[in-house]
């Protein structure tokens, strides 16, 4: 079951409850959660796109990365809170 973090520009930003063994990351897809989501790793000094399976346009990707960077602390806090770490 996906855990929604935020909707931004019509994209859902979320993580899956069964992926707690992976490093901190979010999935992004247009509308709601999708099996073909785009994945971003939330690293200490950067946001790294793992894949663009949702085929998000480059212009939107730039805005999403900027949003993720601006909200890194909240995302990381939500991750730790949700996974009980």
Secondary structure, 3 states (H helix, E strand, C coil): CEEEEEEECCEEEEEECCCCCCCCEEEEEECCCCCCCEEEEECCCCEEEEEECCCCCHHHHHHHHHHHHHCHHHHHHHHHHHHCC
